[in-house]
Amino acid sequence: MLRLQARVFHLRQWASSPLTSASAGYRLPDSLRQVLQQQQQRQQHAKAATSSGQARTNRKPIKKLLVANRGEIAIRVFRACTEMGIRTVAIYSEQDINQMHRQKADESYLIGKGLPPVAAYLNIPEIIEIAQENDVDAIHPGYGFMSERSDFAQAVIDAGIAFVGPSPQVVYQMGDKVEARQSAINAGVQVVPGSPGPVKSAEEAHKFCQEYGVPVIFKAAFGGGGRGMRVVKHIDEVEENYNRAYSEALSAFGNGALFIEKFIERPRHIEVQLLGDSAGGVVHLFERDCSVQRRHQKVVEIAPAPQLDADVRTKMANDAVRLAKFVGYENAGTVEFLLDKSGQYYFIEVNARLQVEHTVTEQVTGVDLVQSQIRITEGRTLEELDLTQDKIHLNGCAIQCRMTTEDPARNFQPDTGRIEVFRSGEGMGIRLDSASAFAGAVISPYYDSLLVKVIAHARDHATASSKMLRALKEFRIRGVKTNIPFLLNVLQNEKFLSGVVDTYFIDENPQLFQFQASQNRAQKLLYYLGQVMVNGPQTPIATNILPADIIPTVPNVPVDASGRATKPPAGWRNILVSEGPEAFAKKVRQHKGLLLMDTTMRDAHQSLLATRVRTYDLDRIAPYVAHNFNPLFSLENWGGATFDVAMRFLHECPWDRLDLLRKRVPNIPFQMLLRGANAVGYTNYPDNVVFKFCEHAVKHGMDIFRIFDSLNYVPNIVVGMDAVGTAGGVIEAAISYTGDVSDPSKTKYDLNYYLDLTEQLVKAGTHIIGIKDMAGLLRPKAATLLVTSIRDKYPDIPIHVHTHDTAGAGVASMLAAAEAGADVVDVAVDSMSGMTSQPSMGAIVASCERTPLETGFDLDTVSAYSAYWEQTRQLYGPFECTATMKSGNADIYKNEIPGGQYTNLQFQAFSLGLADQFEEVKKMYSVANMLLGDLPKVTPSSKVVGDLAQFMVQNKLTSELVEEKAAELSFPSSVVEFFQGALGEPPGGYPEPLRTKVLKGVKPIDGRPGASLEPLDFGALKEELEKNHNIQIRDLDVVSAALYPKVMTEYLEFRNMYGPVDCLDTKTFLFGPKTAAEIEVSIEKGKTLVIKTLAKGDLNKNGMREVFFELNGQLRSVMIKDEDASKTISTHPKALKGVRGSVGAPMPGEVVDIKVKEGDTVEKGQAILVLSAMKMEMVVAAPMSGTVKLLAVTPKMKLEGDDLLMEIE
């Protein structure tokens, strides 16, 4: 081709010489004649364009201008016009009625009523009609839409209106990539090898690839911006990419024509900005580097191109100017090149319009391109505008970042919705061009995802980068996802900061996609408050008692001269830390007097308040405990039911609770309940899970582990003991007490049973012997007998006794145990003691005063502590056991219900409709216990008994009927699992033939259940969690997920939606704020939110209510779905989270193509559906192989994110 062009050049020279006439009969070869004719035609076009431009010099000045566009570019033009004294006119579609560009114009008119969103802005006749009816002098096309359509430019001119842009001939010539390419060839500018015209089919494209090889690239012939552009790297992908590119181009530009060219690998994308006038003058305004691209769409642009060779810069600019002059280019335009590593550059296209990135050129040259466009349209020459080449200079460096509503963590899927919060980054050197960037703006799926153009200008690339980075960090955008995290990574990338990147930059730097998730805590908390206000409490409520309107008073702690709290006095933990578990146990045994463990922070509220006391209230009193209760043996504040309840109902992390309390109370040992091989769960786990749990527990501040098994199954207890010992904790192996050792008639659980059990635990290496009387069955006489017997046999091992005060005899029993030789007994502070809780701390302290059992506490200290909890307890009225239980009850000696289960059993009875039969449930509890073989009853065995009891009451079953019909009944799963052996071996074995009947042929588990389980792969679980939740997962979270997979998943989803709700005060957490109330929420040290509730809006047509707040003095609002009202509103079903075959829409959009039908067999990765949003198409692939069971969408259906597409099974 180059040789051919050279021959044409010489022939043209010859044709103009005097010798021409002498050889007039000579006939050129056909190939050369064709090329020469094309050259002559283009010269004629250029002359026509010039004469068209010259005609403009006679036009009157523009007084009113219409922008045939929307959004940011429309506002950019309006601002230029306002500065020039030109009146502005906007057009807007029905979907854009609330958009800012409509409001920024002097006049605005609806267009395309009833048309699809994009089609409204492509409606040429109506645009012309609006312009004529409203005396518009000129129309500016902006960029995108019809900015490069020659028929639009011609229609404007034919209507007697000035078109702000090149002539229609040039728009056609340059807008058609094939024509532009030929013009470049004719102007002597090097081009990339490609098709001579649009390819008419995938087959034609395939032939090109066979001839030139891959990679190749498809490009839309009638538009840019990455739409209709596809790179093909493998020959077998040609057809699919051709079809997708054609469809995108047709949707975006109204014409699907494509051309194909060789794909230049690893180029820099450099473009030269031009201005041309009607007199034939053309100047360049230097170049921009647009190499940071994704999907061939520019993300970051820089002017001038960093580290561009000066000679290359000059040649490239001269070629751009030469091409523009060759075609008679007038107005603003851009010539784009690909620059390879060798310094060779190739023309790729001309954008015959204003570019999105024109802003950086304006910043470094000081030239207002939009005003220049308008003045040139009025007929001004470049010289008249003082824009000759010698007067255009570079000043510093500018960077533009395109901030979009796309989620980089989900492959830049467009996001839609309402912007709930918008706070911009500003300051010296920062320019913002935007349209929809304000709180309350609705981002629709119909248009481009561009939200804000952020431009930083400074003296050099490095300084501009730092300004941009600072500005981006200042932005706060909530309600929709943005690409800010990605842009931040780009701005901190060393290669980017060096100034030289190519178009492979994003693809080759996967670390750009490693994001630190935005916490968005304030807005999430507002969403939670709104949710509670609209839909009620977000945790199950057990009673009708409302929280008291009270802020509990915290007793003072000692402070130094500066007003800071002093260091707490030394306690038993100081000994444990410095000397280790064995020495600690020895000193406990040597201690004179009675030691106490305070259960207020765990078992007390588990028994009285359904385990619902929150970290917020524990944290407030913790410093007082540290300063005044240092003689405590331990503080029970963790483990047992508190672990899962914290996540399940309180939506807070139990590990964070442990860390916080350890920080507040450094001097008192912490104690927890460990269910042996069950850890803090209700089932068996692989042994490495139990060991990992104990390892982390000790590392985060847990000291003493009371280890038990609900069936006293020693192999299960030993697993826990080994795990605690390995972790470095204090081992307190416990016997679970039931029956009555003082009653000779009760022979199953007699004294010898417990002494034998104790011996096994001592041999296994326990540091302390625990007696766990979970139902409060240990009467004073039995306590004396049991403790004396153990003390006599094991004089050097500390004994720690636990009971519940359900019958009211707890104080007497604990005093009896202490007098018999127990070293430690459990108590709860007075206002949290009694009934199903532990005995009163004050009563024990007072009873031991001036005796050898002196505790070291005074009643005033205890009373101050109790006063705090008396007030705090009133906040937990919705869970108050006294709603149904008014006093202790000695029938506990008959039914043997554990204290921690008693109130929960009441609430369960209420929820099952058995409230009026609770007395029957209690009696049946005893019957169920005997049916199961008379078990030690503590979690989880107590749950088995309770479930069976309620099952029997509900179904009006007697013991005899259960035994008779066991093979026919559908028992609760906990009962079946017990008989299967999931909890271990019960004392005395299983009752037969009941076990066989209940199992119905299910194979029982032999031996210790956890022994047969494969070790858990913590790494794989962590990877799965991070993949599913798209957040950074701690090792602690992995342990929580190992113990409670479903609960942990729900907890993470809740926190992701609602934020740190544990920072809210308890009343607000439960029932939300009152209107006009102001609360302070401390989300971290030095960061406090001041939230004022303003109003709750009316129900809208979508079943939503808007709830208004003031946050730190600024108006905020959130949209909340009214769950009750929405029941009557039809909505599209959502895909089920975690179900692979439930395929959801990856982004909001419209269904373009459905590639399968119900009953089809699909393979994993197969294309099943095509979605379109914001003019971008996405192919949805099958997540698994299987059969399409349900197709939930139809073509052209509009969807929201996660809407169900289909089900595959």
ABEGO torsion letter per residue (X at the ends): XAAAAAAAAAAAAAAABAAAAAAAABBBBAAAAAAAAAAAAAAAAAAAAAAAAAAAAABBBBABBBBBBBEAAAAAAAAAAAAAGBBBBBBBBAAAAABAAAAABABBBBBGBGBBAAAAAABAAAAAAAAAAAGBABBBAEBEEAAABAAAAAAAAAAGBBBBEBBAAAAAAAABAAAAAAAAAAAGBBBBBBBABBBABAAAAAAAAAAAEOBBBBBBAAEBGGBGBBBBABAAAAAAAAAAAAAAAAAAAGBABBBBBBBBBGBBBBBBBBBBBAAGBBBBAEBBBAABBBGGBBABBBOBBBGBBAAAAAAAAAAAAAAAAAAGBBEBBBBBBBBBAAGBBBBABBBBBBBAAAAAAAAAAGBBAAAAAAAAAAGBBAAAAGABAAABBBBEBBBBBBBBBBBAAAGGBBBBEBBABBBBBBEBGBBBBBAABBBGBBBBAABBABABBBBBBBABAAAAAAAAAAAAAABBBBGBBBAAAAAAAAAABAAAAAGBBBAAAAAABAAAABBBBBAGAAAAAAAAAAAAAAAEBABBBABABBBBBBBBBBBBBBBBAAGBBBBBBBBAAAAAAAAEAAAAAAAAAABBEBBBBBAAABAAAAAAAGGABBAAAAAAAAAAAAAAAAABABBBABEEAAAAAAAAAAGBBAAAAAAAAAAABAABBBBBBBAEAAEABABBBBAAAAAAAAAAAAAAGBABBBBBBAAGBAAAAAAAAAAAAAAGBBBBBBBBBBEBAABAABAABBAAAAAAAAAAAAAAGBABBBBBBAAGABBAAAAAAAAAAAAAABAABBBBBBBBAAAGAAAAAAAAAAAAGBABBBBBBAAABEEABBBBAAAAAAAABGBAABAGBBAAAAAAAAAAAAAAAAAAAAABAAAABABBBAAAAAAGBBAAAAAAAAAAAAAAGAAAAAAAAAAAAAAAAAAAGGBBBBOAAAAAAAAAAAAAAAAGBBAAAAAAAAAABBBBAAAAAAAAGAAEBBBGEBBOAAAAAAAGGBBBBBEBAAAABBBBBAAAAAAAAAAAAGBBBBAAAAAAAAABAAAAAAAAAAAAAAEBAAABBAAAAAAEBBBGBBBBBBABBGBBBBBBBABBBBBBAAGBBBBBBBBGGBBBBBBBBBAAAAAABBBBBBBBBGBAABBBBABBEBBABBABBBGBBBBBGBBABBBBBGGBBBBBBBABBEBBABBABBBGBBBBBGBBABBBX
